């Protein structure tokens, strides 16, 4: 079974500490895409590049919080 990444959860987590515009600038993901994910709209055709950028920002955020 294919594992599905929860980009809605990732975006909501990242937006706890920054604005949509800041996240867009940091990741290169269009602010409109971030807004839709934050509102719970699934993006089944999210580009690979956007997905990787969001996952990297999320992983960095987690490691910053844990001090790893």
N, CA, C, O and CB atoms as a CASP TS submission, in Angstrom:
PFRMAT TS
TARGET T0000
AUTHOR 0000-0000-0000
METHOD Language model
MODEL 1
PARENT N/A
ATOM      1  N   UNK     1       0.840  -1.189   0.000  1.00  0.00           N
ATOM      2  CA  UNK     1       0.000   0.000   0.000  1.00  0.00           C
ATOM      3  C   UNK     1       0.885   1.253   0.000  1.00  0.00           C
ATOM      4  O   UNK     1       1.885   1.325   0.715  1.00  0.00           O
ATOM      5  CB  UNK     1      -0.955  -0.002   1.226  1.00  0.00           C
ATOM      6  N   UNK     2       0.503   2.214  -0.799  1.00  0.00           N
ATOM      7  CA  UNK     2       1.256   3.454  -0.928  1.00  0.00           C
ATOM      8  C   UNK     2       1.002   4.356   0.269  1.00  0.00           C
ATOM      9  O   UNK     2      -0.145   4.577   0.657  1.00  0.00           O
ATOM     10  CB  UNK     2       0.890   4.177  -2.228  1.00  0.00           C
ATOM     11  N   UNK     3       2.084   4.880   0.856  1.00  0.00           N
ATOM     12  CA  UNK     3       1.954   5.789   1.986  1.00  0.00           C
ATOM     13  C   UNK     3       1.668   7.196   1.465  1.00  0.00           C
ATOM     14  O   UNK     3       2.359   7.686   0.572  1.00  0.00           O
ATOM     15  CB  UNK     3       3.237   5.773   2.864  1.00  0.00           C
ATOM     16  N   UNK     4       0.655   7.836   2.023  1.00  0.00           N
ATOM     17  CA  UNK     4       0.256   9.168   1.584  1.00  0.00           C
ATOM     18  C   UNK     4       0.733  10.208   2.598  1.00  0.00           C
ATOM     19  O   UNK     4       0.486  10.074   3.797  1.00  0.00           O
ATOM     20  CB  UNK     4      -1.283   9.249   1.398  1.00  0.00           C
ATOM     21  N   UNK     5       1.407  11.228   2.116  1.00  0.00           N
ATOM     22  CA  UNK     5       1.864  12.307   2.981  1.00  0.00           C
ATOM     23  C   UNK     5       0.706  13.266   3.235  1.00  0.00           C
ATOM     24  O   UNK     5      -0.003  13.650   2.305  1.00  0.00           O
ATOM     25  CB  UNK     5       3.073  13.052   2.351  1.00  0.00           C
ATOM     26  N   UNK     6       0.517  13.649   4.482  1.00  0.00           N
ATOM     27  CA  UNK     6      -0.567  14.553   4.856  1.00  0.00           C
ATOM     28  C   UNK     6      -0.075  16.001   4.767  1.00  0.00           C
ATOM     29  O   UNK     6       0.379  16.576   5.756  1.00  0.00           O
ATOM     30  CB  UNK     6      -1.085  14.233   6.289  1.00  0.00           C
ATOM     31  N   UNK     7      -0.174  16.574   3.573  1.00  0.00           N
ATOM     32  CA  UNK     7       0.317  17.935   3.367  1.00  0.00           C
ATOM     33  C   UNK     7      -0.540  18.965   4.100  1.00  0.00           C
ATOM     34  O   UNK     7      -0.050  20.042   4.439  1.00  0.00           O
ATOM     35  CB  UNK     7       0.354  18.259   1.880  1.00  0.00           C
ATOM     36  N   UNK     8      -1.791  18.654   4.346  1.00  0.00           N
ATOM     37  CA  UNK     8      -2.640  19.570   5.125  1.00  0.00           C
ATOM     38  C   UNK     8      -2.073  19.703   6.533  1.00  0.00           C
ATOM     39  O   UNK     8      -1.947  20.812   7.054  1.00  0.00           O
ATOM     40  CB  UNK     8      -4.121  19.064   5.175  1.00  0.00           C
ATOM     41  N   UNK     9      -1.732  18.577   7.148  1.00  0.00           N
ATOM     42  CA  UNK     9      -1.147  18.589   8.493  1.00  0.00           C
ATOM     43  C   UNK     9       0.186  19.326   8.492  1.00  0.00           C
ATOM     44  O   UNK     9       0.466  20.115   9.395  1.00  0.00           O
ATOM     45  CB  UNK     9      -0.957  17.151   9.016  1.00  0.00           C
ATOM     46  N   UNK    10       1.000  19.070   7.483  1.00  0.00           N
ATOM     47  CA  UNK    10       2.310  19.712   7.393  1.00  0.00           C
ATOM     48  C   UNK    10       2.156  21.230   7.296  1.00  0.00           C
ATOM     49  O   UNK    10       2.823  21.969   8.019  1.00  0.00           O
ATOM     50  CB  UNK    10       3.094  19.175   6.177  1.00  0.00           C
ATOM     51  N   UNK    11       1.281  21.693   6.409  1.00  0.00           N
ATOM     52  CA  UNK    11       1.092  23.139   6.229  1.00  0.00           C
ATOM     53  C   UNK    11       0.544  23.771   7.501  1.00  0.00           C
ATOM     54  O   UNK    11       1.009  24.835   7.911  1.00  0.00           O
ATOM     55  CB  UNK    11       0.141  23.422   5.048  1.00  0.00           C
ATOM     56  N   UNK    12      -0.423  23.140   8.122  1.00  0.00           N
ATOM     57  CA  UNK    12      -0.984  23.706   9.357  1.00  0.00           C
ATOM     58  C   UNK    12       0.061  23.786  10.456  1.00  0.00           C
ATOM     59  O   UNK    12       0.089  24.755  11.213  1.00  0.00           O
ATOM     60  CB  UNK    12      -2.174  22.873   9.835  1.00  0.00           C
ATOM     61  N   UNK    13       0.914  22.786  10.551  1.00  0.00           N
ATOM     62  CA  UNK    13       1.995  22.820  11.533  1.00  0.00           C
ATOM     63  C   UNK    13       2.944  23.990  11.243  1.00  0.00           C
ATOM     64  O   UNK    13       3.305  24.742  12.148  1.00  0.00           O
ATOM     65  CB  UNK    13       2.772  21.481  11.529  1.00  0.00           C
ATOM     66  N   UNK    14       3.337  24.134   9.994  1.00  0.00           N
ATOM     67  CA  UNK    14       4.269  25.191   9.623  1.00  0.00           C
ATOM     68  C   UNK    14       3.674  26.583   9.828  1.00  0.00           C
ATOM     69  O   UNK    14       4.395  27.533  10.133  1.00  0.00           O
ATOM     70  CB  UNK    14       4.693  25.022   8.179  1.00  0.00           C
ATOM     71  N   UNK    15       2.362  26.699   9.660  1.00  0.00           N
ATOM     72  CA  UNK    15       1.725  28.010   9.810  1.00  0.00           C
ATOM     73  C   UNK    15       1.527  28.407  11.274  1.00  0.00           C
ATOM     74  O   UNK    15       1.073  29.516  11.556  1.00  0.00           O
ATOM     75  CB  UNK    15       0.386  28.013   9.100  1.00  0.00           C
ATOM     76  N   UNK    16       1.861  27.520  12.199  1.00  0.00           N
ATOM     77  CA  UNK    16       1.804  27.881  13.619  1.00  0.00           C
ATOM     78  C   UNK    16       2.872  28.916  13.962  1.00  0.00           C
ATOM     79  O   UNK    16       2.733  29.656  14.936  1.00  0.00           O
ATOM     80  CB  UNK    16       1.976  26.632  14.500  1.00  0.00           C
ATOM     81  N   UNK    17       3.941  28.968  13.161  1.00  0.00           N
ATOM     82  CA  UNK    17       5.053  29.857  13.495  1.00  0.00           C
ATOM     83  C   UNK    17       5.398  30.864  12.397  1.00  0.00           C
ATOM     84  O   UNK    17       6.392  31.581  12.507  1.00  0.00           O
ATOM     85  CB  UNK    17       6.263  29.040  13.805  1.00  0.00           C
ATOM     86  N   UNK    18       4.585  30.923  11.337  1.00  0.00           N
ATOM     87  CA  UNK    18       4.860  31.865  10.252  1.00  0.00           C
ATOM     88  C   UNK    18       3.593  32.118   9.442  1.00  0.00           C
ATOM     89  O   UNK    18       2.617  31.374   9.533  1.00  0.00           O
ATOM     90  CB  UNK    18       5.986  31.334   9.338  1.00  0.00           C
ATOM     91  N   UNK    19       3.634  33.169   8.660  1.00  0.00           N
ATOM     92  CA  UNK    19       2.486  33.494   7.816  1.00  0.00           C
ATOM     93  C   UNK    19       2.538  32.670   6.530  1.00  0.00           C
ATOM     94  O   UNK    19       3.551  32.047   6.213  1.00  0.00           O
ATOM     95  CB  UNK    19       2.454  35.011   7.489  1.00  0.00           C
ATOM     96  N   UNK    20       1.440  32.682   5.810  1.00  0.00           N
ATOM     97  CA  UNK    20       1.403  31.995   4.513  1.00  0.00           C
ATOM     98  C   UNK    20       2.438  32.576   3.560  1.00  0.00           C
ATOM     99  O   UNK    20       3.098  31.835   2.831  1.00  0.00           O
ATOM    100  CB  UNK    20       0.002  32.094   3.889  1.00  0.00           C
ATOM    101  N   UNK    21       2.580  33.874   3.564  1.00  0.00           N
ATOM    102  CA  UNK    21       3.548  34.520   2.669  1.00  0.00           C
ATOM    103  C   UNK    21       4.980  34.136   3.044  1.00  0.00           C
ATOM    104  O   UNK    21       5.806  33.884   2.166  1.00  0.00           O
ATOM    105  CB  UNK    21       3.383  36.054   2.714  1.00  0.00           C
ATOM    106  N   UNK    22       5.275  34.090   4.336  1.00  0.00           N
ATOM    107  CA  UNK    22       6.612  33.688   4.769  1.00  0.00           C
ATOM    108  C   UNK    22       6.907  32.246   4.355  1.00  0.00           C
ATOM    109  O   UNK    22       8.005  31.935   3.893  1.00  0.00           O
ATOM    110  CB  UNK    22       6.751  33.843   6.294  1.00  0.00           C
ATOM    111  N   UNK    23       5.913  31.372   4.526  1.00  0.00           N
ATOM    112  CA  UNK    23       6.088  29.979   4.133  1.00  0.00           C
ATOM    113  C   UNK    23       6.269  29.864   2.625  1.00  0.00           C
ATOM    114  O   UNK    23       7.085  29.073   2.151  1.00  0.00           O
ATOM    115  CB  UNK    23       4.891  29.138   4.589  1.00  0.00           C
ATOM    116  N   UNK    24       5.511  30.649   1.878  1.00  0.00           N
ATOM    117  CA  UNK    24       5.635  30.641   0.416  1.00  0.00           C
ATOM    118  C   UNK    24       7.034  31.074  -0.009  1.00  0.00           C
ATOM    119  O   UNK    24       7.635  30.463  -0.894  1.00  0.00           O
ATOM    120  CB  UNK    24       4.580  31.564  -0.221  1.00  0.00           C
ATOM    121  N   UNK    25       7.551  32.124   0.619  1.00  0.00           N
ATOM    122  CA  UNK    25       8.891  32.604   0.286  1.00  0.00           C
ATOM    123  C   UNK    25       9.955  31.577   0.667  1.00  0.00           C
ATOM    124  O   UNK    25      10.919  31.375  -0.071  1.00  0.00           O
ATOM    125  CB  UNK    25       9.171  33.936   0.991  1.00  0.00           C
ATOM    126  N   UNK    26       9.782  30.938   1.804  1.00  0.00           N
ATOM    127  CA  UNK    26      10.752  29.961   2.296  1.00  0.00           C
ATOM    128  C   UNK    26      10.794  28.705   1.427  1.00  0.00           C
ATOM    129  O   UNK    26      11.869  28.158   1.179  1.00  0.00           O
ATOM    130  CB  UNK    26      10.425  29.581   3.730  1.00  0.00           C
ATOM    131  N   UNK    27       9.630  28.248   0.966  1.00  0.00           N
ATOM    132  CA  UNK    27       9.547  26.964   0.267  1.00  0.00           C
ATOM    133  C   UNK    27       9.441  27.080  -1.249  1.00  0.00           C
ATOM    134  O   UNK    27       9.751  26.128  -1.966  1.00  0.00           O
ATOM    135  CB  UNK    27       8.376  26.203   0.775  1.00  0.00           C
ATOM    136  N   UNK    28       9.007  28.235  -1.742  1.00  0.00           N
ATOM    137  CA  UNK    28       8.761  28.381  -3.164  1.00  0.00           C
ATOM    138  C   UNK    28       7.397  27.863  -3.591  1.00  0.00           C
ATOM    139  O   UNK    28       7.074  27.850  -4.779  1.00  0.00           O
ATOM    140  CB  UNK    28       9.824  27.676  -3.931  1.00  0.00           C
ATOM    141  N   UNK    29       6.595  27.435  -2.613  1.00  0.00           N
ATOM    142  CA  UNK    29       5.246  26.953  -2.894  1.00  0.00           C
ATOM    143  C   UNK    29       4.326  28.170  -2.989  1.00  0.00           C
ATOM    144  O   UNK    29       4.351  29.040  -2.119  1.00  0.00           O
ATOM    145  CB  UNK    29       4.750  25.946  -1.788  1.00  0.00           C
ATOM    146  N   UNK    30       3.530  28.228  -4.030  1.00  0.00           N
ATOM    147  CA  UNK    30       2.631  29.358  -4.244  1.00  0.00           C
ATOM    148  C   UNK    30       1.724  29.552  -3.030  1.00  0.00           C
ATOM    149  O   UNK    30       1.211  28.584  -2.469  1.00  0.00           O
ATOM    150  CB  UNK    30       1.787  29.147  -5.517  1.00  0.00           C
ATOM    151  N   UNK    31       1.533  30.795  -2.635  1.00  0.00           N
ATOM    152  CA  UNK    31       0.717  31.116  -1.463  1.00  0.00           C
ATOM    153  C   UNK    31      -0.703  30.590  -1.610  1.00  0.00           C
ATOM    154  O   UNK    31      -1.310  30.189  -0.617  1.00  0.00           O
ATOM    155  CB  UNK    31       0.690  32.622  -1.233  1.00  0.00           C
ATOM    156  N   UNK    32      -1.240  30.583  -2.805  1.00  0.00           N
ATOM    157  CA  UNK    32      -2.588  30.068  -3.025  1.00  0.00           C
ATOM    158  C   UNK    32      -2.701  28.580  -2.717  1.00  0.00           C
ATOM    159  O   UNK    32      -3.719  28.123  -2.197  1.00  0.00           O
ATOM    160  CB  UNK    32      -3.009  30.323  -4.451  1.00  0.00           C
ATOM    161  N   UNK    33      -1.661  27.835  -3.038  1.00  0.00           N
ATOM    162  CA  UNK    33      -1.627  26.401  -2.727  1.00  0.00           C
ATOM    163  C   UNK    33      -1.574  26.208  -1.215  1.00  0.00           C
ATOM    164  O   UNK    33      -2.270  25.353  -0.667  1.00  0.00           O
ATOM    165  CB  UNK    33      -0.408  25.711  -3.408  1.00  0.00           C
ATOM    166  N   UNK    34      -0.750  27.000  -0.548  1.00  0.00           N
ATOM    167  CA  UNK    34      -0.649  26.929   0.916  1.00  0.00           C
ATOM    168  C   UNK    34      -2.000  27.255   1.539  1.00  0.00           C
ATOM    169  O   UNK    34      -2.433  26.577   2.472  1.00  0.00           O
ATOM    170  CB  UNK    34       0.442  27.901   1.447  1.00  0.00           C
ATOM    171  N   UNK    35      -2.666  28.280   1.036  1.00  0.00           N
ATOM    172  CA  UNK    35      -3.971  28.674   1.540  1.00  0.00           C
ATOM    173  C   UNK    35      -4.999  27.545   1.390  1.00  0.00           C
ATOM    174  O   UNK    35      -5.756  27.259   2.317  1.00  0.00           O
ATOM    175  CB  UNK    35      -4.453  29.924   0.814  1.00  0.00           C
ATOM    176  N   UNK    36      -5.016  26.919   0.231  1.00  0.00           N
ATOM    177  CA  UNK    36      -5.970  25.826   0.007  1.00  0.00           C
ATOM    178  C   UNK    36      -5.690  24.653   0.926  1.00  0.00           C
ATOM    179  O   UNK    36      -6.623  24.077   1.486  1.00  0.00           O
ATOM    180  CB  UNK    36      -5.926  25.365  -1.448  1.00  0.00           C
ATOM    181  N   UNK    37      -4.434  24.284   1.096  1.00  0.00           N
ATOM    182  CA  UNK    37      -4.099  23.198   2.008  1.00  0.00           C
ATOM    183  C   UNK    37      -4.491  23.557   3.438  1.00  0.00           C
ATOM    184  O   UNK    37      -5.012  22.715   4.170  1.00  0.00           O
ATOM    185  CB  UNK    37      -2.600  22.876   1.930  1.00  0.00           C
ATOM    186  N   UNK    38      -4.247  24.784   3.832  1.00  0.00           N
ATOM    187  CA  UNK    38      -4.611  25.230   5.181  1.00  0.00           C
ATOM    188  C   UNK    38      -6.122  25.159   5.408  1.00  0.00           C
ATOM    189  O   UNK    38      -6.577  24.926   6.528  1.00  0.00           O
ATOM    190  CB  UNK    38      -4.115  26.661   5.417  1.00  0.00           C
ATOM    191  N   UNK    39      -6.884  25.360   4.354  1.00  0.00           N
ATOM    192  CA  UNK    39      -8.352  25.271   4.465  1.00  0.00           C
ATOM    193  C   UNK    39      -8.857  23.840   4.358  1.00  0.00           C
ATOM    194  O   UNK    39     -10.064  23.603   4.408  1.00  0.00           O
ATOM    195  CB  UNK    39      -9.011  26.117   3.387  1.00  0.00           C
ATOM    196  N   UNK    40      -7.944  22.883   4.212  1.00  0.00           N
ATOM    197  CA  UNK    40      -8.332  21.486   4.178  1.00  0.00           C
ATOM    198  C   UNK    40      -8.645  20.950   2.800  1.00  0.00           C
ATOM    199  O   UNK    40      -9.212  19.865   2.669  1.00  0.00           O
ATOM    200  CB  UNK    40      -9.495  21.287   5.038  1.00  0.00           C
ATOM    201  N   UNK    41      -8.284  21.692   1.773  1.00  0.00           N
ATOM    202  CA  UNK    41      -8.543  21.252   0.403  1.00  0.00           C
ATOM    203  C   UNK    41      -7.398  20.341  -0.044  1.00  0.00           C
ATOM    204  O   UNK    41      -6.248  20.772  -0.119  1.00  0.00           O
ATOM    205  CB  UNK    41      -8.696  22.475  -0.564  1.00  0.00           C
ATOM    206  N   UNK    42      -7.718  19.095  -0.336  1.00  0.00           N
ATOM    207  CA  UNK    42      -6.719  18.131  -0.806  1.00  0.00           C
ATOM    208  C   UNK    42      -6.149  18.593  -2.148  1.00  0.00           C
ATOM    209  O   UNK    42      -6.852  19.172  -2.976  1.00  0.00           O
ATOM    210  CB  UNK    42      -7.340  16.709  -0.936  1.00  0.00           C
ATOM    211  N   UNK    43      -4.884  18.328  -2.333  1.00  0.00           N
ATOM    212  CA  UNK    43      -4.206  18.660  -3.593  1.00  0.00           C
ATOM    213  C   UNK    43      -3.581  17.371  -4.128  1.00  0.00           C
ATOM    214  O   UNK    43      -2.374  17.169  -3.996  1.00  0.00           O
ATOM    215  CB  UNK    43      -3.110  19.793  -3.389  1.00  0.00           C
ATOM    216  N   UNK    44      -4.388  16.504  -4.728  1.00  0.00           N
ATOM    217  CA  UNK    44      -3.863  15.210  -5.169  1.00  0.00           C
ATOM    218  C   UNK    44      -2.794  15.317  -6.255  1.00  0.00           C
ATOM    219  O   UNK    44      -2.028  14.376  -6.460  1.00  0.00           O
ATOM    220  CB  UNK    44      -4.990  14.359  -5.671  1.00  0.00           C
ATOM    221  N   UNK    45      -2.736  16.428  -6.939  1.00  0.00           N
ATOM    222  CA  UNK    45      -1.732  16.597  -7.994  1.00  0.00           C
ATOM    223  C   UNK    45      -0.675  17.624  -7.608  1.00  0.00           C
ATOM    224  O   UNK    45      -0.104  18.302  -8.463  1.00  0.00           O
ATOM    225  CB  UNK    45      -2.404  17.014  -9.299  1.00  0.00           C
ATOM    226  N   UNK    46      -0.423  17.727  -6.299  1.00  0.00           N
ATOM    227  CA  UNK    46       0.623  18.618  -5.811  1.00  0.00           C
ATOM    228  C   UNK    46       1.940  18.203  -6.459  1.00  0.00           C
ATOM    229  O   UNK    46       2.282  17.020  -6.476  1.00  0.00           O
ATOM    230  CB  UNK    46       0.724  18.578  -4.247  1.00  0.00           C
ATOM    231  N   UNK    47       2.667  19.162  -6.984  1.00  0.00           N
ATOM    232  CA  UNK    47       3.901  18.822  -7.700  1.00  0.00           C
ATOM    233  C   UNK    47       4.931  18.214  -6.747  1.00  0.00           C
ATOM    234  O   UNK    47       4.939  18.479  -5.545  1.00  0.00           O
ATOM    235  CB  UNK    47       4.487  20.071  -8.389  1.00  0.00           C
ATOM    236  N   UNK    48       5.777  17.408  -7.321  1.00  0.00           N
ATOM    237  CA  UNK    48       6.849  16.761  -6.568  1.00  0.00           C
ATOM    238  C   UNK    48       7.728  17.813  -5.886  1.00  0.00           C
ATOM    239  O   UNK    48       8.102  17.655  -4.724  1.00  0.00           O
ATOM    240  CB  UNK    48       7.702  15.865  -7.496  1.00  0.00           C
ATOM    241  N   UNK    49       8.051  18.869  -6.604  1.00  0.00           N
ATOM    242  CA  UNK    49       8.930  19.920  -6.067  1.00  0.00           C
ATOM    243  C   UNK    49       8.274  20.606  -4.871  1.00  0.00           C
ATOM    244  O   UNK    49       8.930  20.847  -3.858  1.00  0.00           O
ATOM    245  CB  UNK    49       9.267  20.964  -7.162  1.00  0.00           C
ATOM    246  N   UNK    50       6.980  20.923  -4.984  1.00  0.00           N
ATOM    247  CA  UNK    50       6.265  21.534  -3.859  1.00  0.00           C
ATOM    248  C   UNK    50       6.226  20.573  -2.674  1.00  0.00           C
ATOM    249  O   UNK    50       6.441  20.979  -1.532  1.00  0.00           O
ATOM    250  CB  UNK    50       4.830  21.933  -4.274  1.00  0.00           C
ATOM    251  N   UNK    51       5.953  19.314  -2.946  1.00  0.00           N
ATOM    252  CA  UNK    51       5.879  18.319  -1.882  1.00  0.00           C
ATOM    253  C   UNK    51       7.190  18.183  -1.133  1.00  0.00           C
ATOM    254  O   UNK    51       7.211  18.153   0.097  1.00  0.00           O
ATOM    255  CB  UNK    51       5.479  16.981  -2.448  1.00  0.00           C
ATOM    256  N   UNK    52       8.280  18.102  -1.873  1.00  0.00           N
ATOM    257  CA  UNK    52       9.602  17.987  -1.248  1.00  0.00           C
ATOM    258  C   UNK    52       9.915  19.239  -0.431  1.00  0.00           C
ATOM    259  O   UNK    52      10.443  19.136   0.676  1.00  0.00           O
ATOM    260  CB  UNK    52      10.695  17.760  -2.321  1.00  0.00           C
ATOM    261  N   UNK    53       9.596  20.418  -0.963  1.00  0.00           N
ATOM    262  CA  UNK    53       9.867  21.674  -0.255  1.00  0.00           C
ATOM    263  C   UNK    53       9.097  21.737   1.062  1.00  0.00           C
ATOM    264  O   UNK    53       9.645  22.163   2.078  1.00  0.00           O
ATOM    265  CB  UNK    53       9.499  22.879  -1.138  1.00  0.00           C
ATOM    266  N   UNK    54       7.835  21.317   1.053  1.00  0.00           N
ATOM    267  CA  UNK    54       7.036  21.325   2.277  1.00  0.00           C
ATOM    268  C   UNK    54       7.551  20.300   3.280  1.00  0.00           C
ATOM    269  O   UNK    54       7.619  20.579   4.477  1.00  0.00           O
ATOM    270  CB  UNK    54       5.567  21.048   1.954  1.00  0.00           C
ATOM    271  N   UNK    55       7.913  19.122   2.799  1.00  0.00           N
ATOM    272  CA  UNK    55       8.445  18.101   3.707  1.00  0.00           C
ATOM    273  C   UNK    55       9.762  18.555   4.334  1.00  0.00           C
ATOM    274  O   UNK    55       9.984  18.336   5.525  1.00  0.00           O
ATOM    275  CB  UNK    55       8.648  16.774   2.960  1.00  0.00           C
ATOM    276  N   UNK    56      10.627  19.177   3.557  1.00  0.00           N
ATOM    277  CA  UNK    56      11.900  19.668   4.099  1.00  0.00           C
ATOM    278  C   UNK    56      11.673  20.743   5.158  1.00  0.00           C
ATOM    279  O   UNK    56      12.315  20.729   6.208  1.00  0.00           O
ATOM    280  CB  UNK    56      12.782  20.223   2.971  1.00  0.00           C
ATOM    281  N   UNK    57      10.764  21.670   4.885  1.00  0.00           N
ATOM    282  CA  UNK    57      10.468  22.722   5.860  1.00  0.00           C
ATOM    283  C   UNK    57       9.888  22.112   7.135  1.00  0.00           C
ATOM    284  O   UNK    57      10.221  22.538   8.241  1.00  0.00           O
ATOM    285  CB  UNK    57       9.485  23.758   5.265  1.00  0.00           C
ATOM    286  N   UNK    58       9.026  21.119   6.974  1.00  0.00           N
ATOM    287  CA  UNK    58       8.420  20.438   8.131  1.00  0.00           C
ATOM    288  C   UNK    58       9.500  19.725   8.944  1.00  0.00           C
ATOM    289  O   UNK    58       9.554  19.872  10.165  1.00  0.00           O
ATOM    290  CB  UNK    58       7.335  19.421   7.666  1.00  0.00           C
ATOM    291  N   UNK    59      10.352  18.960   8.281  1.00  0.00           N
ATOM    292  CA  UNK    59      11.408  18.236   8.985  1.00  0.00           C
ATOM    293  C   UNK    59      12.355  19.194   9.696  1.00  0.00           C
ATOM    294  O   UNK    59      12.800  18.914  10.810  1.00  0.00           O
ATOM    295  CB  UNK    59      12.190  17.355   8.011  1.00  0.00           C
ATOM    296  N   UNK    60      12.668  20.323   9.063  1.00  0.00           N
ATOM    297  CA  UNK    60      13.517  21.326   9.697  1.00  0.00           C
ATOM    298  C   UNK    60      12.831  21.903  10.933  1.00  0.00           C
ATOM    299  O   UNK    60      13.467  22.109  11.966  1.00  0.00           O
ATOM    300  CB  UNK    60      13.861  22.450   8.702  1.00  0.00           C
ATOM    301  N   UNK    61      11.541  22.158  10.819  1.00  0.00           N
ATOM    302  CA  UNK    61      10.781  22.692  11.948  1.00  0.00           C
ATOM    303  C   UNK    61      10.783  21.726  13.129  1.00  0.00           C
ATOM    304  O   UNK    61      10.943  22.133  14.279  1.00  0.00           O
ATOM    305  CB  UNK    61       9.345  22.994  11.523  1.00  0.00           C
ATOM    306  N   UNK    62      10.606  20.449  12.831  1.00  0.00           N
ATOM    307  CA  UNK    62      10.612  19.434  13.895  1.00  0.00           C
ATOM    308  C   UNK    62      11.993  19.353  14.544  1.00  0.00           C
ATOM    309  O   UNK    62      12.095  19.299  15.770  1.00  0.00           O
ATOM    310  CB  UNK    62      10.203  18.048  13.331  1.00  0.00           C
ATOM    311  N   UNK    63      13.044  19.344  13.745  1.00  0.00           N
ATOM    312  CA  UNK    63      14.384  19.246  14.321  1.00  0.00           C
ATOM    313  C   UNK    63      14.740  20.506  15.110  1.00  0.00           C
ATOM    314  O   UNK    63      15.467  20.426  16.101  1.00  0.00           O
ATOM    315  CB  UNK    63      15.421  19.006  13.217  1.00  0.00           C
ATOM    316  N   UNK    64      14.236  21.672  14.684  1.00  0.00           N
ATOM    317  CA  UNK    64      14.468  22.914  15.445  1.00  0.00           C
ATOM    318  C   UNK    64      13.797  22.838  16.810  1.00  0.00           C
ATOM    319  O   UNK    64      14.359  23.295  17.805  1.00  0.00           O
ATOM    320  CB  UNK    64      13.941  24.142  14.664  1.00  0.00           C
ATOM    321  N   UNK    65      12.600  22.264  16.863  1.00  0.00           N
ATOM    322  CA  UNK    65      11.858  22.173  18.134  1.00  0.00           C
ATOM    323  C   UNK    65      12.476  21.154  19.079  1.00  0.00           C
ATOM    324  O   UNK    65      12.430  21.331  20.296  1.00  0.00           O
ATOM    325  CB  UNK    65      10.398  21.805  17.872  1.00  0.00           C
ATOM    326  N   UNK    66      13.052  20.091  18.531  1.00  0.00           N
ATOM    327  CA  UNK    66      13.634  19.053  19.382  1.00  0.00           C
ATOM    328  C   UNK    66      15.103  19.306  19.662  1.00  0.00           C
ATOM    329  O   UNK    66      15.706  18.637  20.501  1.00  0.00           O
ATOM    330  CB  UNK    66      13.465  17.694  18.740  1.00  0.00           C
ATOM    331  N   UNK    67      15.677  20.266  18.964  1.00  0.00           N
ATOM    332  CA  UNK    67      17.088  20.593  19.170  1.00  0.00           C
ATOM    333  C   UNK    67      18.029  19.593  18.532  1.00  0.00           C
ATOM    334  O   UNK    67      19.212  19.547  18.867  1.00  0.00           O
ATOM    335  CB  UNK    67      17.383  20.683  20.634  1.00  0.00           C
ATOM    336  N   UNK    68      17.514  18.795  17.618  1.00  0.00           N
ATOM    337  CA  UNK    68      18.356  17.774  16.964  1.00  0.00           C
ATOM    338  C   UNK    68      19.159  18.355  15.836  1.00  0.00           C
ATOM    339  O   UNK    68      19.916  17.637  15.183  1.00  0.00           O
ATOM    340  CB  UNK    68      17.506  16.632  16.440  1.00  0.00           C
TER
END
